[in-house]
Amino acid sequence: MTEPRRFDPLGWFVSVCFTILAAAAALTIAVHLLQTVWVWLLVLAAIAAGVGVLVRLLVWRRRQSW
């Protein structure tokens, strides 16, 4: 029979520390990338909102004409 795995507090602590370090690095990279493209994201969001409003108006107008 195999022995059940025992809880290793040191291994758990090291694993959590590496996870926090990796998350902090990923967040830093994500913020840096977002700083470089946020203007374009706003422009695309505005265009998408405009197209959405236009489609809504066209659908509403078509329903009103029937």
PQR file of N, CA, C, O and H, with PARSE charges and radii, in Angstrom:
ATOM      1  N   MET A   1       0.832  -1.178   0.000 -0.4000 1.5000
ATOM      2  CA  MET A   1       0.000   0.000   0.000 -0.0000 2.0000
ATOM      3  C   MET A   1       0.881   1.247   0.000  0.5500 1.7000
ATOM      4  O   MET A   1       1.954   1.278   0.602 -0.5500 1.4000
ATOM      5  N   THR A   2       0.402   2.250  -0.679 -0.4000 1.5000
ATOM      6  CA  THR A   2       1.165   3.489  -0.709 -0.0000 2.0000
ATOM      7  C   THR A   2       0.768   4.363   0.466  0.5500 1.7000
ATOM      8  O   THR A   2      -0.372   4.361   0.933 -0.5500 1.4000
ATOM      9  H   THR A   2      -0.470   2.225  -1.168  0.4000 1.0000
ATOM     10  N   GLU A   3       1.740   5.093   0.909 -0.4000 1.5000
ATOM     11  CA  GLU A   3       1.506   5.998   2.027 -0.0000 2.0000
ATOM     12  C   GLU A   3       0.791   7.265   1.540  0.5500 1.7000
ATOM     13  O   GLU A   3       1.131   7.774   0.472 -0.5500 1.4000
ATOM     14  H   GLU A   3       2.665   5.095   0.530  0.4000 1.0000
ATOM     15  N   PRO A   4      -0.177   7.781   2.279 -0.5600 1.5000
ATOM     16  CA  PRO A   4      -0.819   9.029   1.848  0.2800 2.0000
ATOM     17  C   PRO A   4       0.174  10.191   1.904  0.5500 1.7000
ATOM     18  O   PRO A   4       1.062  10.233   2.755 -0.5500 1.4000
ATOM     19  N   ARG A   5      -0.001  11.135   0.971 -0.4000 1.5000
ATOM     20  CA  ARG A   5       0.918  12.284   0.943 -0.0000 2.0000
ATOM     21  C   ARG A   5       0.714  13.129   2.187  0.5500 1.7000
ATOM     22  O   ARG A   5      -0.412  13.404   2.604 -0.5500 1.4000
ATOM     23  H   ARG A   5      -0.723  11.101   0.279  0.4000 1.0000
ATOM     24  N   ARG A   6       1.824  13.528   2.759 -0.4000 1.5000
ATOM     25  CA  ARG A   6       1.760  14.361   3.948 -0.0000 2.0000
ATOM     26  C   ARG A   6       1.845  15.819   3.538  0.5500 1.7000
ATOM     27  O   ARG A   6       2.448  16.159   2.520 -0.5500 1.4000
ATOM     28  H   ARG A   6       2.738  13.305   2.420  0.4000 1.0000
ATOM     29  N   PHE A   7       1.242  16.664   4.335 -0.4000 1.5000
ATOM     30  CA  PHE A   7       1.254  18.096   4.082 -0.0000 2.0000
ATOM     31  C   PHE A   7       2.659  18.628   4.337  0.5500 1.7000
ATOM     32  O   PHE A   7       3.238  18.418   5.403 -0.5500 1.4000
ATOM     33  H   PHE A   7       0.752  16.387   5.162  0.4000 1.0000
ATOM     34  N   ASP A   8       3.201  19.330   3.324 -0.4000 1.5000
ATOM     35  CA  ASP A   8       4.548  19.899   3.423 -0.0000 2.0000
ATOM     36  C   ASP A   8       4.427  21.414   3.499  0.5500 1.7000
ATOM     37  O   ASP A   8       4.253  22.061   2.466 -0.5500 1.4000
ATOM     38  H   ASP A   8       2.731  19.501   2.458  0.4000 1.0000
ATOM     39  N   PRO A   9       4.515  22.003   4.699 -0.5600 1.5000
ATOM     40  CA  PRO A   9       4.314  23.440   4.820  0.2800 2.0000
ATOM     41  C   PRO A   9       5.363  24.255   4.066  0.5500 1.7000
ATOM     42  O   PRO A   9       5.034  25.296   3.498 -0.5500 1.4000
ATOM     43  N   LEU A  10       6.601  23.807   4.048 -0.4000 1.5000
ATOM     44  CA  LEU A  10       7.640  24.547   3.339 -0.0000 2.0000
ATOM     45  C   LEU A  10       7.399  24.515   1.830  0.5500 1.7000
ATOM     46  O   LEU A  10       7.542  25.538   1.160 -0.5500 1.4000
ATOM     47  H   LEU A  10       6.868  22.961   4.510  0.4000 1.0000
ATOM     48  N   GLY A  11       7.040  23.370   1.300 -0.4000 1.5000
ATOM     49  CA  GLY A  11       6.736  23.263  -0.125 -0.0000 2.0000
ATOM     50  C   GLY A  11       5.530  24.104  -0.498  0.5500 1.7000
ATOM     51  O   GLY A  11       5.508  24.737  -1.553 -0.5500 1.4000
ATOM     52  H   GLY A  11       6.923  22.539   1.844  0.4000 1.0000
ATOM     53  N   TRP A  12       4.523  24.112   0.374 -0.4000 1.5000
ATOM     54  CA  TRP A  12       3.340  24.930   0.134 -0.0000 2.0000
ATOM     55  C   TRP A  12       3.703  26.410   0.123  0.5500 1.7000
ATOM     56  O   TRP A  12       3.238  27.158  -0.737 -0.5500 1.4000
ATOM     57  H   TRP A  12       4.541  23.598   1.231  0.4000 1.0000
ATOM     58  N   PHE A  13       4.536  26.836   1.079 -0.4000 1.5000
ATOM     59  CA  PHE A  13       4.944  28.240   1.162 -0.0000 2.0000
ATOM     60  C   PHE A  13       5.728  28.660  -0.075  0.5500 1.7000
ATOM     61  O   PHE A  13       5.484  29.737  -0.620 -0.5500 1.4000
ATOM     62  H   PHE A  13       4.913  26.228   1.778  0.4000 1.0000
ATOM     63  N   VAL A  14       6.663  27.833  -0.526 -0.4000 1.5000
ATOM     64  CA  VAL A  14       7.455  28.140  -1.714 -0.0000 2.0000
ATOM     65  C   VAL A  14       6.546  28.202  -2.941  0.5500 1.7000
ATOM     66  O   VAL A  14       6.699  29.087  -3.783 -0.5500 1.4000
ATOM     67  H   VAL A  14       6.861  26.959  -0.084  0.4000 1.0000
ATOM     68  N   SER A  15       5.614  27.279  -3.042 -0.4000 1.5000
ATOM     69  CA  SER A  15       4.693  27.270  -4.168 -0.0000 2.0000
ATOM     70  C   SER A  15       3.835  28.538  -4.190  0.5500 1.7000
ATOM     71  O   SER A  15       3.632  29.128  -5.251 -0.5500 1.4000
ATOM     72  H   SER A  15       5.490  26.561  -2.358  0.4000 1.0000
ATOM     73  N   VAL A  16       3.340  28.956  -3.043 -0.4000 1.5000
ATOM     74  CA  VAL A  16       2.530  30.167  -2.971 -0.0000 2.0000
ATOM     75  C   VAL A  16       3.370  31.395  -3.303  0.5500 1.7000
ATOM     76  O   VAL A  16       2.892  32.298  -3.989 -0.5500 1.4000
ATOM     77  H   VAL A  16       3.506  28.477  -2.181  0.4000 1.0000
ATOM     78  N   CYS A  17       4.605  31.443  -2.832 -0.4000 1.5000
ATOM     79  CA  CYS A  17       5.482  32.584  -3.132 -0.0000 2.0000
ATOM     80  C   CYS A  17       5.748  32.690  -4.633  0.5500 1.7000
ATOM     81  O   CYS A  17       5.699  33.787  -5.190 -0.5500 1.4000
ATOM     82  H   CYS A  17       4.993  30.709  -2.274  0.4000 1.0000
ATOM     83  N   PHE A  18       6.026  31.579  -5.287 -0.4000 1.5000
ATOM     84  CA  PHE A  18       6.256  31.605  -6.732 -0.0000 2.0000
ATOM     85  C   PHE A  18       4.990  31.992  -7.498  0.5500 1.7000
ATOM     86  O   PHE A  18       5.062  32.679  -8.517 -0.5500 1.4000
ATOM     87  H   PHE A  18       6.066  30.688  -4.835  0.4000 1.0000
ATOM     88  N   THR A  19       3.837  31.552  -7.007 -0.4000 1.5000
ATOM     89  CA  THR A  19       2.576  31.920  -7.647 -0.0000 2.0000
ATOM     90  C   THR A  19       2.334  33.418  -7.544  0.5500 1.7000
ATOM     91  O   THR A  19       1.922  34.047  -8.519 -0.5500 1.4000
ATOM     92  H   THR A  19       3.779  30.994  -6.179  0.4000 1.0000
ATOM     93  N   ILE A  20       2.586  33.998  -6.373 -0.4000 1.5000
ATOM     94  CA  ILE A  20       2.421  35.441  -6.184 -0.0000 2.0000
ATOM     95  C   ILE A  20       3.409  36.206  -7.048  0.5500 1.7000
ATOM     96  O   ILE A  20       3.050  37.226  -7.635 -0.5500 1.4000
ATOM     97  H   ILE A  20       2.922  33.487  -5.581  0.4000 1.0000
ATOM     98  N   LEU A  21       4.640  35.735  -7.136 -0.4000 1.5000
ATOM     99  CA  LEU A  21       5.648  36.394  -7.961 -0.0000 2.0000
ATOM    100  C   LEU A  21       5.256  36.355  -9.444  0.5500 1.7000
ATOM    101  O   LEU A  21       5.386  37.356 -10.148 -0.5500 1.4000
ATOM    102  H   LEU A  21       4.932  34.906  -6.659  0.4000 1.0000
ATOM    103  N   ALA A  22       4.787  35.217  -9.907 -0.4000 1.5000
ATOM    104  CA  ALA A  22       4.371  35.097 -11.301 -0.0000 2.0000
ATOM    105  C   ALA A  22       3.150  35.983 -11.589  0.5500 1.7000
ATOM    106  O   ALA A  22       3.063  36.588 -12.657 -0.5500 1.4000
ATOM    107  H   ALA A  22       4.682  34.404  -9.335  0.4000 1.0000
ATOM    108  N   ALA A  23       2.214  36.060 -10.643 -0.4000 1.5000
ATOM    109  CA  ALA A  23       1.040  36.907 -10.828 -0.0000 2.0000
ATOM    110  C   ALA A  23       1.429  38.383 -10.876  0.5500 1.7000
ATOM    111  O   ALA A  23       0.873  39.145 -11.666 -0.5500 1.4000
ATOM    112  H   ALA A  23       2.285  35.569  -9.775  0.4000 1.0000
ATOM    113  N   ALA A  24       2.375  38.785 -10.040 -0.4000 1.5000
ATOM    114  CA  ALA A  24       2.827  40.179 -10.049 -0.0000 2.0000
ATOM    115  C   ALA A  24       3.525  40.509 -11.366  0.5500 1.7000
ATOM    116  O   ALA A  24       3.332  41.595 -11.914 -0.5500 1.4000
ATOM    117  H   ALA A  24       2.827  38.165  -9.398  0.4000 1.0000
ATOM    118  N   ALA A  25       4.326  39.590 -11.872 -0.4000 1.5000
ATOM    119  CA  ALA A  25       5.002  39.821 -13.148 -0.0000 2.0000
ATOM    120  C   ALA A  25       3.994  39.887 -14.289  0.5500 1.7000
ATOM    121  O   ALA A  25       4.111  40.740 -15.168 -0.5500 1.4000
ATOM    122  H   ALA A  25       4.483  38.708 -11.427  0.4000 1.0000
ATOM    123  N   ALA A  26       3.009  39.001 -14.285 -0.4000 1.5000
ATOM    124  CA  ALA A  26       1.988  39.012 -15.329 -0.0000 2.0000
ATOM    125  C   ALA A  26       1.169  40.301 -15.271  0.5500 1.7000
ATOM    126  O   ALA A  26       0.828  40.864 -16.311 -0.5500 1.4000
ATOM    127  H   ALA A  26       2.913  38.308 -13.570  0.4000 1.0000
ATOM    128  N   LEU A  27       0.856  40.764 -14.081 -0.4000 1.5000
ATOM    129  CA  LEU A  27       0.096  42.005 -13.946 -0.0000 2.0000
ATOM    130  C   LEU A  27       0.898  43.200 -14.443  0.5500 1.7000
ATOM    131  O   LEU A  27       0.347  44.096 -15.083 -0.5500 1.4000
ATOM    132  H   LEU A  27       1.133  40.306 -13.236  0.4000 1.0000
ATOM    133  N   THR A  28       2.184  43.216 -14.154 -0.4000 1.5000
ATOM    134  CA  THR A  28       3.046  44.303 -14.628 -0.0000 2.0000
ATOM    135  C   THR A  28       3.100  44.327 -16.151  0.5500 1.7000
ATOM    136  O   THR A  28       3.008  45.391 -16.761 -0.5500 1.4000
ATOM    137  H   THR A  28       2.631  42.488 -13.634  0.4000 1.0000
ATOM    138  N   ILE A  29       3.250  43.159 -16.761 -0.4000 1.5000
ATOM    139  CA  ILE A  29       3.290  43.077 -18.229 -0.0000 2.0000
ATOM    140  C   ILE A  29       1.948  43.493 -18.814  0.5500 1.7000
ATOM    141  O   ILE A  29       1.908  44.212 -19.812 -0.5500 1.4000
ATOM    142  H   ILE A  29       3.325  42.294 -16.265  0.4000 1.0000
ATOM    143  N   ALA A  30       0.851  43.052 -18.211 -0.4000 1.5000
ATOM    144  CA  ALA A  30      -0.472  43.403 -18.721 -0.0000 2.0000
ATOM    145  C   ALA A  30      -0.716  44.909 -18.641  0.5500 1.7000
ATOM    146  O   ALA A  30      -1.270  45.496 -19.571 -0.5500 1.4000
ATOM    147  H   ALA A  30       0.883  42.468 -17.400  0.4000 1.0000
ATOM    148  N   VAL A  31      -0.308  45.533 -17.546 -0.4000 1.5000
ATOM    149  CA  VAL A  31      -0.486  46.981 -17.409 -0.0000 2.0000
ATOM    150  C   VAL A  31       0.352  47.713 -18.443  0.5500 1.7000
ATOM    151  O   VAL A  31      -0.110  48.689 -19.034 -0.5500 1.4000
ATOM    152  H   VAL A  31       0.141  45.056 -16.791  0.4000 1.0000
ATOM    153  N   HIS A  32       1.563  47.261 -18.668 -0.4000 1.5000
ATOM    154  CA  HIS A  32       2.429  47.892 -19.663 -0.0000 2.0000
ATOM    155  C   HIS A  32       1.819  47.787 -21.065  0.5500 1.7000
ATOM    156  O   HIS A  32       1.814  48.765 -21.812 -0.5500 1.4000
ATOM    157  H   HIS A  32       1.938  46.468 -18.189  0.4000 1.0000
ATOM    158  N   LEU A  33       1.309  46.615 -21.418 -0.4000 1.5000
ATOM    159  CA  LEU A  33       0.677  46.443 -22.723 -0.0000 2.0000
ATOM    160  C   LEU A  33      -0.582  47.298 -22.847  0.5500 1.7000
ATOM    161  O   LEU A  33      -0.845  47.875 -23.902 -0.5500 1.4000
ATOM    162  H   LEU A  33       1.313  45.821 -20.811  0.4000 1.0000
ATOM    163  N   LEU A  34      -1.353  47.376 -21.771 -0.4000 1.5000
ATOM    164  CA  LEU A  34      -2.566  48.177 -21.798 -0.0000 2.0000
ATOM    165  C   LEU A  34      -2.251  49.662 -21.947  0.5500 1.7000
ATOM    166  O   LEU A  34      -3.006  50.392 -22.589 -0.5500 1.4000
ATOM    167  H   LEU A  34      -1.139  46.907 -20.914  0.4000 1.0000
ATOM    168  N   GLN A  35      -1.148  50.113 -21.361 -0.4000 1.5000
ATOM    169  CA  GLN A  35      -0.755  51.512 -21.499 -0.0000 2.0000
ATOM    170  C   GLN A  35      -0.439  51.859 -22.948  0.5500 1.7000
ATOM    171  O   GLN A  35      -0.638  52.999 -23.369 -0.5500 1.4000
ATOM    172  H   GLN A  35      -0.535  49.520 -20.839  0.4000 1.0000
ATOM    173  N   THR A  36       0.045  50.904 -23.704 -0.4000 1.5000
ATOM    174  CA  THR A  36       0.426  51.188 -25.083 -0.0000 2.0000
ATOM    175  C   THR A  36      -0.752  51.148 -26.050  0.5500 1.7000
ATOM    176  O   THR A  36      -0.687  51.756 -27.118 -0.5500 1.4000
ATOM    177  H   THR A  36       0.207  49.979 -23.363  0.4000 1.0000
ATOM    178  N   VAL A  37      -1.832  50.443 -25.698 -0.4000 1.5000
ATOM    179  CA  VAL A  37      -2.926  50.275 -26.651 -0.0000 2.0000
ATOM    180  C   VAL A  37      -4.255  50.830 -26.163  0.5500 1.7000
ATOM    181  O   VAL A  37      -5.262  50.641 -26.845 -0.5500 1.4000
ATOM    182  H   VAL A  37      -1.885  49.949 -24.830  0.4000 1.0000
ATOM    183  N   TRP A  38      -4.313  51.503 -25.020 -0.4000 1.5000
ATOM    184  CA  TRP A  38      -5.613  51.889 -24.470 -0.0000 2.0000
ATOM    185  C   TRP A  38      -6.337  52.891 -25.367  0.5500 1.7000
ATOM    186  O   TRP A  38      -7.567  52.883 -25.412 -0.5500 1.4000
ATOM    187  H   TRP A  38      -3.495  51.657 -24.466  0.4000 1.0000
ATOM    188  N   VAL A  39      -5.619  53.746 -26.076 -0.4000 1.5000
ATOM    189  CA  VAL A  39      -6.279  54.708 -26.960 -0.0000 2.0000
ATOM    190  C   VAL A  39      -6.996  53.969 -28.080  0.5500 1.7000
ATOM    191  O   VAL A  39      -8.142  54.285 -28.400 -0.5500 1.4000
ATOM    192  H   VAL A  39      -4.620  53.753 -26.039  0.4000 1.0000
ATOM    193  N   TRP A  40      -6.331  52.993 -28.674 -0.4000 1.5000
ATOM    194  CA  TRP A  40      -6.944  52.232 -29.755 -0.0000 2.0000
ATOM    195  C   TRP A  40      -8.122  51.413 -29.251  0.5500 1.7000
ATOM    196  O   TRP A  40      -9.104  51.239 -29.973 -0.5500 1.4000
ATOM    197  H   TRP A  40      -5.400  52.736 -28.414  0.4000 1.0000
ATOM    198  N   LEU A  41      -8.044  50.915 -28.041 -0.4000 1.5000
ATOM    199  CA  LEU A  41      -9.177  50.183 -27.481 -0.0000 2.0000
ATOM    200  C   LEU A  41     -10.388  51.100 -27.304  0.5500 1.7000
ATOM    201  O   LEU A  41     -11.522  50.696 -27.562 -0.5500 1.4000
ATOM    202  H   LEU A  41      -7.246  51.057 -27.455  0.4000 1.0000
ATOM    203  N   LEU A  42     -10.142  52.335 -26.863 -0.4000 1.5000
ATOM    204  CA  LEU A  42     -11.243  53.290 -26.726 -0.0000 2.0000
ATOM    205  C   LEU A  42     -11.847  53.632 -28.082  0.5500 1.7000
ATOM    206  O   LEU A  42     -13.067  53.732 -28.213 -0.5500 1.4000
ATOM    207  H   LEU A  42      -9.221  52.663 -26.653  0.4000 1.0000
ATOM    208  N   VAL A  43     -10.994  53.812 -29.094 -0.4000 1.5000
ATOM    209  CA  VAL A  43     -11.492  54.121 -30.439 -0.0000 2.0000
ATOM    210  C   VAL A  43     -12.335  52.962 -30.966  0.5500 1.7000
ATOM    211  O   VAL A  43     -13.417  53.180 -31.512 -0.5500 1.4000
ATOM    212  H   VAL A  43     -10.003  53.730 -28.987  0.4000 1.0000
ATOM    213  N   LEU A  44     -11.852  51.746 -30.807 -0.4000 1.5000
ATOM    214  CA  LEU A  44     -12.614  50.579 -31.270 -0.0000 2.0000
ATOM    215  C   LEU A  44     -13.931  50.431 -30.509  0.5500 1.7000
ATOM    216  O   LEU A  44     -14.951  50.070 -31.095 -0.5500 1.4000
ATOM    217  H   LEU A  44     -10.974  51.569 -30.364  0.4000 1.0000
ATOM    218  N   ALA A  45     -13.908  50.709 -29.211 -0.4000 1.5000
ATOM    219  CA  ALA A  45     -15.143  50.626 -28.425 -0.0000 2.0000
ATOM    220  C   ALA A  45     -16.152  51.676 -28.888  0.5500 1.7000
ATOM    221  O   ALA A  45     -17.349  51.397 -28.958 -0.5500 1.4000
ATOM    222  H   ALA A  45     -13.079  51.002 -28.735  0.4000 1.0000
ATOM    223  N   ALA A  46     -15.672  52.886 -29.205 -0.4000 1.5000
ATOM    224  CA  ALA A  46     -16.568  53.936 -29.684 -0.0000 2.0000
ATOM    225  C   ALA A  46     -17.159  53.562 -31.045  0.5500 1.7000
ATOM    226  O   ALA A  46     -18.344  53.784 -31.292 -0.5500 1.4000
ATOM    227  H   ALA A  46     -14.699  53.113 -29.148  0.4000 1.0000
ATOM    228  N   ILE A  47     -16.345  53.005 -31.912 -0.4000 1.5000
ATOM    229  CA  ILE A  47     -16.842  52.576 -33.220 -0.0000 2.0000
ATOM    230  C   ILE A  47     -17.874  51.460 -33.059  0.5500 1.7000
ATOM    231  O   ILE A  47     -18.918  51.479 -33.712 -0.5500 1.4000
ATOM    232  H   ILE A  47     -15.382  52.825 -31.711  0.4000 1.0000
ATOM    233  N   ALA A  48     -17.591  50.509 -32.208 -0.4000 1.5000
ATOM    234  CA  ALA A  48     -18.525  49.406 -31.979 -0.0000 2.0000
ATOM    235  C   ALA A  48     -19.838  49.920 -31.396  0.5500 1.7000
ATOM    236  O   ALA A  48     -20.908  49.444 -31.776 -0.5500 1.4000
ATOM    237  H   ALA A  48     -16.743  50.494 -31.678  0.4000 1.0000
ATOM    238  N   ALA A  49     -19.771  50.881 -30.482 -0.4000 1.5000
ATOM    239  CA  ALA A  49     -20.998  51.447 -29.914 -0.0000 2.0000
ATOM    240  C   ALA A  49     -21.785  52.183 -30.984  0.5500 1.7000
ATOM    241  O   ALA A  49     -23.010  52.077 -31.032 -0.5500 1.4000
ATOM    242  H   ALA A  49     -18.902  51.267 -30.173  0.4000 1.0000
ATOM    243  N   GLY A  50     -21.100  52.926 -31.843 -0.4000 1.5000
ATOM    244  CA  GLY A  50     -21.783  53.628 -32.926 -0.0000 2.0000
ATOM    245  C   GLY A  50     -22.458  52.686 -33.896  0.5500 1.7000
ATOM    246  O   GLY A  50     -23.592  52.923 -34.313 -0.5500 1.4000
ATOM    247  H   GLY A  50     -20.104  53.012 -31.804  0.4000 1.0000
ATOM    248  N   VAL A  51     -21.771  51.623 -34.256 -0.4000 1.5000
ATOM    249  CA  VAL A  51     -22.364  50.632 -35.161 -0.0000 2.0000
ATOM    250  C   VAL A  51     -23.561  49.964 -34.489  0.5500 1.7000
ATOM    251  O   VAL A  51     -24.579  49.713 -35.135 -0.5500 1.4000
ATOM    252  H   VAL A  51     -20.850  51.431 -33.917  0.4000 1.0000
ATOM    253  N   GLY A  52     -23.441  49.679 -33.206 -0.4000 1.5000
ATOM    254  CA  GLY A  52     -24.560  49.067 -32.477 -0.0000 2.0000
ATOM    255  C   GLY A  52     -25.782  49.964 -32.455  0.5500 1.7000
ATOM    256  O   GLY A  52     -26.902  49.497 -32.662 -0.5500 1.4000
ATOM    257  H   GLY A  52     -22.614  49.882 -32.681  0.4000 1.0000
ATOM    258  N   VAL A  53     -25.575  51.253 -32.206 -0.4000 1.5000
ATOM    259  CA  VAL A  53     -26.690  52.202 -32.201 -0.0000 2.0000
ATOM    260  C   VAL A  53     -27.299  52.301 -33.596  0.5500 1.7000
ATOM    261  O   VAL A  53     -28.521  52.339 -33.738 -0.5500 1.4000
ATOM    262  H   VAL A  53     -24.666  51.633 -32.038  0.4000 1.0000
ATOM    263  N   LEU A  54     -26.464  52.343 -34.618 -0.4000 1.5000
ATOM    264  CA  LEU A  54     -26.960  52.425 -35.997 -0.0000 2.0000
ATOM    265  C   LEU A  54     -27.806  51.202 -36.360  0.5500 1.7000
ATOM    266  O   LEU A  54     -28.869  51.338 -36.966 -0.5500 1.4000
ATOM    267  H   LEU A  54     -25.471  52.313 -34.503  0.4000 1.0000
ATOM    268  N   VAL A  55     -27.341  50.030 -35.994 -0.4000 1.5000
ATOM    269  CA  VAL A  55     -28.099  48.810 -36.280 -0.0000 2.0000
ATOM    270  C   VAL A  55     -29.424  48.819 -35.529  0.5500 1.7000
ATOM    271  O   VAL A  55     -30.454  48.440 -36.086 -0.5500 1.4000
ATOM    272  H   VAL A  55     -26.478  49.919 -35.502  0.4000 1.0000
ATOM    273  N   ARG A  56     -29.407  49.247 -34.277 -0.4000 1.5000
ATOM    274  CA  ARG A  56     -30.645  49.334 -33.498 -0.0000 2.0000
ATOM    275  C   ARG A  56     -31.648  50.279 -34.165  0.5500 1.7000
ATOM    276  O   ARG A  56     -32.833  49.961 -34.265 -0.5500 1.4000
ATOM    277  H   ARG A  56     -28.570  49.555 -33.824  0.4000 1.0000
ATOM    278  N   LEU A  57     -31.167  51.441 -34.619 -0.4000 1.5000
ATOM    279  CA  LEU A  57     -32.060  52.391 -35.280 -0.0000 2.0000
ATOM    280  C   LEU A  57     -32.639  51.825 -36.568  0.5500 1.7000
ATOM    281  O   LEU A  57     -33.821  52.007 -36.859 -0.5500 1.4000
ATOM    282  H   LEU A  57     -30.205  51.699 -34.537  0.4000 1.0000
ATOM    283  N   LEU A  58     -31.805  51.142 -37.336 -0.4000 1.5000
ATOM    284  CA  LEU A  58     -32.296  50.545 -38.584 -0.0000 2.0000
ATOM    285  C   LEU A  58     -33.340  49.470 -38.316  0.5500 1.7000
ATOM    286  O   LEU A  58     -34.352  49.402 -39.013 -0.5500 1.4000
ATOM    287  H   LEU A  58     -30.844  50.995 -37.101  0.4000 1.0000
ATOM    288  N   VAL A  59     -33.104  48.638 -37.322 -0.4000 1.5000
ATOM    289  CA  VAL A  59     -34.073  47.594 -36.988 -0.0000 2.0000
ATOM    290  C   VAL A  59     -35.358  48.226 -36.475  0.5500 1.7000
ATOM    291  O   VAL A  59     -36.448  47.786 -36.841 -0.5500 1.4000
ATOM    292  H   VAL A  59     -32.282  48.693 -36.757  0.4000 1.0000
ATOM    293  N   TRP A  60     -35.253  49.245 -35.638 -0.4000 1.5000
ATOM    294  CA  TRP A  60     -36.432  49.915 -35.095 -0.0000 2.0000
ATOM    295  C   TRP A  60     -37.241  50.576 -36.207  0.5500 1.7000
ATOM    296  O   TRP A  60     -38.470  50.509 -36.216 -0.5500 1.4000
ATOM    297  H   TRP A  60     -34.368  49.603 -35.341  0.4000 1.0000
ATOM    298  N   ARG A  61     -36.547  51.209 -37.134 -0.4000 1.5000
ATOM    299  CA  ARG A  61     -37.225  51.892 -38.241 -0.0000 2.0000
ATOM    300  C   ARG A  61     -37.939  50.867 -39.143  0.5500 1.7000
ATOM    301  O   ARG A  61     -39.045  51.120 -39.622 -0.5500 1.4000
ATOM    302  H   ARG A  61     -35.548  51.263 -37.127  0.4000 1.0000
ATOM    303  N   ARG A  62     -37.309  49.736 -39.362 -0.4000 1.5000
ATOM    304  CA  ARG A  62     -37.917  48.717 -40.216 -0.0000 2.0000
ATOM    305  C   ARG A  62     -39.182  48.164 -39.556  0.5500 1.7000
ATOM    306  O   ARG A  62     -40.171  47.900 -40.241 -0.5500 1.4000
ATOM    307  H   ARG A  62     -36.411  49.532 -38.972  0.4000 1.0000
ATOM    308  N   ARG A  63     -39.160  47.988 -38.232 -0.4000 1.5000
ATOM    309  CA  ARG A  63     -40.348  47.495 -37.529 -0.0000 2.0000
ATOM    310  C   ARG A  63     -41.462  48.535 -37.541  0.5500 1.7000
ATOM    311  O   ARG A  63     -42.636  48.171 -37.594 -0.5500 1.4000
ATOM    312  H   ARG A  63     -38.357  48.203 -37.675  0.4000 1.0000
ATOM    313  N   GLN A  64     -41.125  49.806 -37.495 -0.4000 1.5000
ATOM    314  CA  GLN A  64     -42.123  50.860 -37.486 -0.0000 2.0000
ATOM    315  C   GLN A  64     -42.823  50.986 -38.842  0.5500 1.7000
ATOM    316  O   GLN A  64     -43.991  51.369 -38.905 -0.5500 1.4000
ATOM    317  H   GLN A  64     -40.170  50.102 -37.452  0.4000 1.0000
ATOM    318  N   SER A  65     -42.113  50.668 -39.918 -0.4000 1.5000
ATOM    319  CA  SER A  65     -42.692  50.843 -41.250 -0.0000 2.0000
ATOM    320  C   SER A  65     -43.716  49.765 -41.582  0.5500 1.7000
ATOM    321  O   SER A  65     -44.480  49.943 -42.531 -0.5500 1.4000
ATOM    322  H   SER A  65     -41.164  50.357 -39.867  0.4000 1.0000
ATOM    323  N   TRP A  66     -43.769  48.670 -40.857 -0.4000 1.5000
ATOM    324  CA  TRP A  66     -44.684  47.583 -41.167 -0.0000 2.0000
ATOM    325  C   TRP A  66     -46.027  47.934 -40.686  0.5500 1.7000
ATOM    326  O   TRP A  66     -46.963  47.152 -40.844 -0.5500 1.4000
ATOM    327  H   TRP A  66     -43.149  48.526 -40.087  0.4000 1.0000
TER
END
